[in-house]
Protein backbone atom coordinates (compact mmCIF):
# COMPACT_ATOMS: atom_id res chain seq x y z
CA UNK A 1 0.00 0.00 0.00
CA UNK A 2 1.47 3.34 -1.05
CA UNK A 3 1.82 5.85 1.80
CA UNK A 4 1.90 9.66 1.37
CA UNK A 5 5.17 9.83 3.33
CA UNK A 6 6.85 7.80 0.57
CA UNK A 7 6.22 10.64 -1.87
CA UNK A 8 8.38 13.71 -2.34
CA UNK A 9 7.06 16.65 -4.37
CA UNK A 10 9.49 18.60 -6.55
CA UNK A 11 7.10 21.02 -8.17
CA UNK A 12 3.51 21.44 -9.31
CA UNK A 13 1.32 24.06 -10.86
CA UNK A 14 -0.70 25.24 -13.80
CA UNK A 15 0.75 26.18 -17.18
CA UNK A 16 -0.45 27.29 -20.60
CA UNK A 17 1.70 25.54 -23.16
CA UNK A 18 3.68 27.36 -25.84
CA UNK A 19 4.64 24.90 -28.55
CA UNK A 20 8.31 25.69 -29.23
CA UNK A 21 9.47 26.21 -25.64
CA UNK A 22 7.46 23.35 -24.17
CA UNK A 23 8.44 20.78 -26.79
CA UNK A 24 12.10 21.69 -26.49
CA UNK A 25 12.01 20.94 -22.75
CA UNK A 26 9.68 17.95 -22.45
CA UNK A 27 11.31 16.04 -25.31
CA UNK A 28 14.58 15.80 -23.41
CA UNK A 29 15.42 12.93 -21.07
CA UNK A 30 12.47 12.42 -18.74
CA UNK A 31 14.16 12.65 -15.33
CA UNK A 32 11.15 12.89 -13.01
CA UNK A 33 7.92 11.06 -12.46
CA UNK A 34 5.17 13.37 -13.67
CA UNK A 35 1.39 13.40 -13.45
CA UNK A 36 -0.42 15.46 -16.08
CA UNK A 37 -3.98 16.68 -16.21
CA UNK A 38 -4.98 18.53 -19.40
CA UNK A 39 -7.88 20.95 -19.64
CA UNK A 40 -7.79 21.07 -23.45
CA UNK A 41 -7.11 18.79 -26.42
CA UNK A 42 -4.10 19.21 -28.68
CA UNK A 43 -1.23 17.26 -27.06
CA UNK A 44 -0.12 13.75 -27.97
CA UNK A 45 2.78 11.57 -26.90
CA UNK A 46 4.64 8.62 -28.36
CA UNK A 47 6.70 6.09 -26.40
CA UNK A 48 8.49 2.96 -27.61
CA UNK A 49 5.20 1.05 -27.48
CA UNK A 50 2.37 3.58 -27.32
CA UNK A 51 0.81 6.54 -29.06
CA UNK A 52 -1.50 8.52 -26.78
CA UNK A 53 -3.66 11.57 -27.49
CA UNK A 54 -4.12 13.37 -24.18
CA UNK A 55 -7.78 14.09 -23.42
CA UNK A 56 -9.35 16.58 -21.00
CA UNK A 57 -10.71 15.08 -17.79
CA UNK A 58 -8.07 12.35 -17.47
CA UNK A 59 -4.92 11.94 -15.43
CA UNK A 60 -1.73 10.69 -17.09
CA UNK A 61 1.26 9.15 -15.30
CA UNK A 62 4.63 9.37 -17.04
CA UNK A 63 7.31 7.47 -15.07
CA UNK A 64 10.86 8.80 -14.91
CA UNK A 65 13.18 7.83 -17.77
CA UNK A 66 10.39 6.60 -20.02
CA UNK A 67 11.47 7.59 -23.57
CA UNK A 68 8.92 10.20 -24.71
CA UNK A 69 8.22 12.24 -27.80
CA UNK A 70 5.49 14.90 -27.48
CA UNK A 71 3.68 16.80 -30.19
CA UNK A 72 1.50 19.86 -29.75
CA UNK A 73 -0.98 21.39 -32.17
CA UNK A 74 0.43 24.93 -32.75
CA UNK A 75 -3.06 26.25 -33.51
CA UNK A 76 -4.43 25.34 -30.10
CA UNK A 77 -3.93 26.78 -26.62
CA UNK A 78 -3.53 23.93 -24.16
CA UNK A 79 -3.75 24.35 -20.40
CA UNK A 80 -2.32 21.76 -18.03
CA UNK A 81 -1.81 20.91 -14.40
CA UNK A 82 1.30 18.90 -13.48
CA UNK A 83 2.98 17.29 -10.47
CA UNK A 84 6.68 16.32 -10.51
CA UNK A 85 7.49 13.81 -7.77
CA UNK A 86 9.58 10.89 -6.58
CA UNK A 87 8.49 7.78 -4.70
CA UNK A 88 10.63 5.87 -2.23
CA UNK A 89 10.82 2.06 -2.26
CA UNK A 90 8.56 1.73 -5.32
CA UNK A 91 9.23 1.78 -9.05
CA UNK A 92 6.84 2.02 -11.99
CA UNK A 93 6.44 -0.13 -15.04
CA UNK A 94 7.96 1.57 -18.07
CA UNK A 95 4.84 2.69 -19.88
CA UNK A 96 2.45 5.63 -19.97
CA UNK A 97 -0.71 5.25 -17.86
CA UNK A 98 -4.04 7.05 -17.90
CA UNK A 99 -6.98 7.17 -15.50
CA UNK A 100 -10.32 8.91 -15.54
CA UNK A 101 -11.04 11.72 -13.11
CA UNK A 102 -13.34 10.86 -10.19
CA UNK A 103 -15.27 12.86 -7.57
CA UNK A 104 -12.31 12.92 -5.17
CA UNK A 105 -10.09 14.45 -7.85
CA UNK A 106 -12.73 17.02 -8.79
CA UNK A 107 -12.89 18.10 -5.16
CA UNK A 108 -9.09 18.23 -5.03
CA UNK A 109 -8.89 20.57 -8.03
CA UNK A 110 -11.59 22.80 -6.61
CA UNK A 111 -9.69 23.18 -3.32
CA UNK A 112 -6.35 23.64 -5.05
CA UNK A 113 -7.62 26.28 -7.46
CA UNK A 114 -9.16 28.23 -4.59
CA UNK A 115 -5.91 28.08 -2.58
CA UNK A 116 -3.65 29.13 -5.46
CA UNK A 117 -5.97 31.94 -6.48
CA UNK A 118 -6.24 33.23 -2.92
CA UNK A 119 -2.44 33.35 -2.51
CA UNK A 120 -1.62 34.43 -6.08
CA UNK A 121 0.47 31.29 -6.76
CA UNK A 122 0.88 29.77 -10.22
CA UNK A 123 3.78 27.35 -9.56
CA UNK A 124 5.29 25.85 -6.44
CA UNK A 125 8.83 24.52 -6.79
CA UNK A 126 10.44 22.16 -4.28
CA UNK A 127 7.91 23.06 -1.56
CA UNK A 128 9.27 26.61 -1.22
CA UNK A 129 5.75 28.04 -0.98
CA UNK A 130 2.53 26.81 0.48
CA UNK A 131 3.54 24.19 3.03
CA UNK A 132 -0.12 23.42 3.64
CA UNK A 133 -0.91 22.93 -0.01
CA UNK A 134 2.31 20.93 -0.53
CA UNK A 135 1.07 18.48 2.10
CA UNK A 136 -2.27 18.24 0.34
CA UNK A 137 -0.52 17.64 -3.00
CA UNK A 138 1.48 14.80 -1.44
CA UNK A 139 -1.68 13.19 -0.06
CA UNK A 140 -3.59 13.59 -3.32
CA UNK A 141 -0.66 12.32 -5.38
CA UNK A 142 -0.82 9.12 -3.35
CA UNK A 143 -4.56 8.93 -4.01
CA UNK A 144 -4.05 9.53 -7.74
CA UNK A 145 -1.42 6.79 -7.93
CA UNK A 146 -3.75 4.39 -6.16
CA UNK A 147 -6.45 5.38 -8.64
CA UNK A 148 -4.07 4.37 -11.43
CA UNK A 149 -3.22 1.09 -9.69
CA UNK A 150 -6.91 0.20 -9.30
CA UNK A 151 -7.37 0.41 -13.08
CA UNK A 152 -4.06 -1.11 -14.17
CA UNK A 153 -0.87 -2.60 -12.72
CA UNK A 154 1.40 0.45 -12.58
CA UNK A 155 4.01 -0.65 -10.04
CA UNK A 156 6.97 -2.78 -11.10
CA UNK A 157 8.09 -5.81 -9.13
CA UNK A 158 11.49 -5.95 -10.81
CA UNK A 159 14.60 -3.82 -11.19
CA UNK A 160 14.40 -2.55 -7.63
CA UNK A 161 18.15 -1.98 -7.51
CA UNK A 162 18.19 0.73 -10.16
CA UNK A 163 14.93 2.32 -9.03
CA UNK A 164 16.39 2.55 -5.53
CA UNK A 165 19.43 4.35 -6.92
CA UNK A 166 17.23 6.85 -8.78
CA UNK A 167 15.02 7.43 -5.74
CA UNK A 168 18.09 8.12 -3.61
CA UNK A 169 19.57 10.59 -6.12
CA UNK A 170 16.24 12.40 -6.46
CA UNK A 171 15.82 12.69 -2.70
CA UNK A 172 19.44 13.70 -1.98
CA UNK A 173 20.29 15.68 -5.13
CA UNK A 174 21.31 18.71 -3.05
CA UNK A 175 23.91 16.72 -1.12
CA UNK A 176 27.20 15.03 -2.06
CA UNK A 177 26.30 11.68 -3.66
CA UNK A 178 29.06 9.10 -3.91
CA UNK A 179 29.26 6.13 -6.23
CA UNK A 180 30.09 4.02 -3.18
CA UNK A 181 26.72 4.92 -1.62
CA UNK A 182 24.86 4.08 -4.83
CA UNK A 183 26.64 0.73 -5.03
CA UNK A 184 25.61 -0.05 -1.46
CA UNK A 185 21.97 0.80 -2.22
CA UNK A 186 21.91 -1.31 -5.38
CA UNK A 187 24.10 -4.16 -4.03
CA UNK A 188 26.11 -3.92 -7.25
CA UNK A 189 29.77 -3.32 -7.94
CA UNK A 190 30.79 0.00 -9.52
CA UNK A 191 31.21 -1.57 -12.95
CA UNK A 192 27.91 -3.46 -12.69
CA UNK A 193 26.00 -0.38 -11.55
CA UNK A 194 27.35 1.90 -14.29
CA UNK A 195 26.89 -0.75 -16.98
CA UNK A 196 23.34 -1.70 -15.94
CA UNK A 197 22.26 1.90 -15.40
CA UNK A 198 23.60 3.04 -18.75
CA UNK A 199 22.06 0.06 -20.55
CA UNK A 200 18.61 0.87 -19.20
CA UNK A 201 18.64 4.68 -19.18
CA UNK A 202 21.28 5.53 -21.83
CA UNK A 203 23.18 7.72 -19.36
CA UNK A 204 25.47 7.04 -16.39
CA UNK A 205 24.41 7.69 -12.77
CA UNK A 206 26.74 10.71 -12.73
CA UNK A 207 25.13 12.15 -15.88
CA UNK A 208 21.67 11.50 -14.47
CA UNK A 209 22.46 13.33 -11.23
CA UNK A 210 24.03 16.25 -13.07
CA UNK A 211 21.04 16.62 -15.42
CA UNK A 212 18.62 16.28 -12.54
CA UNK A 213 20.37 19.01 -10.56
CA UNK A 214 20.35 21.26 -13.62
CA UNK A 215 16.62 20.73 -14.13
CA UNK A 216 15.90 21.52 -10.50
CA UNK A 217 18.10 24.62 -10.66
CA UNK A 218 16.29 25.91 -13.75
CA UNK A 219 12.90 25.31 -12.13
CA UNK A 220 13.87 27.11 -8.94
CA UNK A 221 15.45 30.05 -10.78
CA UNK A 222 12.25 30.37 -12.81
CA UNK A 223 10.34 30.49 -9.53
CA UNK A 224 12.36 33.55 -8.48
CA UNK A 225 15.05 32.11 -6.21
CA UNK A 226 18.49 33.72 -6.24
CA UNK A 227 21.41 32.21 -8.14
CA UNK A 228 23.44 31.96 -4.93
CA UNK A 229 20.81 30.06 -2.94
CA UNK A 230 20.04 27.74 -5.85
CA UNK A 231 23.73 26.93 -6.40
CA UNK A 232 24.14 26.07 -2.73
CA UNK A 233 20.96 24.06 -2.29
CA UNK A 234 20.95 22.18 -5.59
CA UNK A 235 24.40 20.76 -4.92
CA UNK A 236 26.52 22.03 -7.79
CA UNK A 237 29.48 22.10 -5.43
CA UNK A 238 29.18 18.33 -5.05
CA UNK A 239 28.79 17.39 -8.74
N, C-alpha and C positions, 0 to 999 in steps of 0.2 A: 504494500500500500504506500503510495507516494505521500510524503509529508511536506507541508509548506516550508519547514525549516531546512529541507534538502535543496531548496531553490534559492538561487541568488539572482537578483535583478540588476542588469547592467544599465538599461535605459528603456524608456517607453514613451509614447506620445502619439500625437496626430500629425499627419503630414499630407500636403497636397503635392502630388508627384509631378516633376518636370522631367520630360523624357530623357534629354541628353545627360543631365547631371545624375539622375537616379540610375539609369542603366549603366553608366560608367562605374558606379560604386557597387551596385548589387551584383553585377556580373563578374566581380572579382572572387577570390577564394572566400567561401562562406565559413567564417570563423566562429560564429555564434549560433546557438539555437535561437530561432525566431518564430514567433506566432504573428500571423497577419490576420487582419480583418479589413476587408475592403467595403467601402460604401458605394462604389461605382464599378461598372464593367470597364474593360479596356486593357487589363493586364493578363498575360499568360506566362507560363513557365515550362521549360523543358528540362528534364533530367535524363540520366542514361536510359531510363526505362519508361518514363511517363511524359505526357504532354497534358498540361492542366490549364484550363481557362478559369481564372479566379472570378467568382461570382459574389455579388453582394449578399450579406446575411449568412456567410459561412466563415468559420475559422480555418486557418491553414497552418500546419506545423511544418517547419523546414529545419530539420536537424543540422547541427554544425558539420561542415565539411562534406555535405551532399553537393556534388557537382550540379550547378544551376545555370540556366541561361534564360533570362527574362526578356520579354518583349512588351512594348507599351504603345498603344495606339496614340500617335502624336496629335490626333484631332480631338482627343477626349481629355477632360480633366478628371483625374482619379484621386479620390481621398482615401486614406488608409489610417488604421490604428495598428501599432506594432508593439511587441514586447521582446527585448533581447535578454536572454537569461542563460544560466547554467544550472545543471542538476547534479548533485553529488550522489555517487554510488549507483547511478542508473545511466544506461546508454540507450539510444534510440536505433531502431532499424533504419537502414539507409534508404529511405524513400520519402516522398512528400505525402502528407496526410491531410485530410479535410474532414470537418465535422460541422453539422448544422447548428445554428444558434438555438439556444433554449431560453426558457423564462428566467433562469438564474443569470444567464449572460446578458439578457436585456436589462435586467435590474442593475447589474454591474456597470454597464455602459451609462445608464442613466445617472447613477451615483458619481461615476468618474467624471462625466461631462460637467456635472454641477460643481464638483470640487475644482476642476481645472479652470472653469470659467470664473468662479468666485475668486480664485487666487491669481488669475491672469497667467497661468502656466500652459505652455504648448508642448514642451518636452521636459522630461526629467532624466538626467544622466547620472548613473552610478549612485542613485539615492541621495544626491546633493540637495534636493528640495523635497518637501512634502513627505516627511517620515511616515505620517499617518497613511497617506495614499500609497506609499511604497509598500507598507505592510499589507494593505488591501490587495495591491497588485500581486504580491507573492502568494497570498491565499487564493486569489482567483486564478492565477496561473496554474496552481495545483489542481483546481477544479476543472479548468479547461483541459489539462492533460489527462485527467481521469475521464472527461467526456470523450476525448479521442480514444482512450483505451477501451471504453465500453463499446465503441463502434468497430474497432479494429485493433489488432495486436501492434502496438506502437513501440513497446520496449523490447530491446534486444537481450537475449540470454547469453550471447557470445561476445568475444572480444573485449572483455571487461578490463584487461590490462591496459590497452590503449585508451579506452574511454576514461579510465581512472587517471591516466597521465594528463589528458586534456582537461578534465575537471579540476585537477590540481593547478595546472597552469592558469586556467581561467580565474580560479579563486584567489591565487597568490601572484597575479601578474605584476603587482606593484612592489614585490619583494624580490630579493635575489633567488633565483631558481637554478639549482645545480643539476647536472646530468646524473650525478650520484643519487640524488633524491628521487628523480624520475625512474631510475633503474630499480630502486628499492620499492617504489609503488607498483611498478609493473612486474617485478620479479624476473626481469630480463637483464642480460648483460648489456653493456653499452652498445656493442656492435649489433646485437639482436634488436634492441630498442630502436636504434636509428634506422636499421634496415626495414623492420616491420612497419614503423611509423611512415617512412618515406614511401613504401610500397602501397600503403593504404591511402595516404593523404597527399602524395606527390610533393611533400615538403618535409624537411627535418623538424624535430622538436624545437630546435633553436630558431629556425625560420618561422615556425608557427607562433612562438612566443613573441618574437620581434614584430610580426605583422599584427598580432593581437594587441600588443601595447600601442602600436601606431594607430590602430583603429580606435582604441579607447581614448587616446590623446586627442585625436581629431574630433571625436564626439564631445569631449569635455571642453575643448577650446571653442567649439561651435556653441556650447551652452553658456559661454561667457567667462569661464575660468581663466586665470592668468597663466601665462607661459611658464612662469617659475613654479607655481604650485602643481601644474600638470606634470612638468618634467620630474619633480620630486616624487609625486604620488604614483605616477604610472610606471616608474621603475627604469627609466632610461639609463640611469647610472649603473644598473645591474645587468644590462643586456650583454 
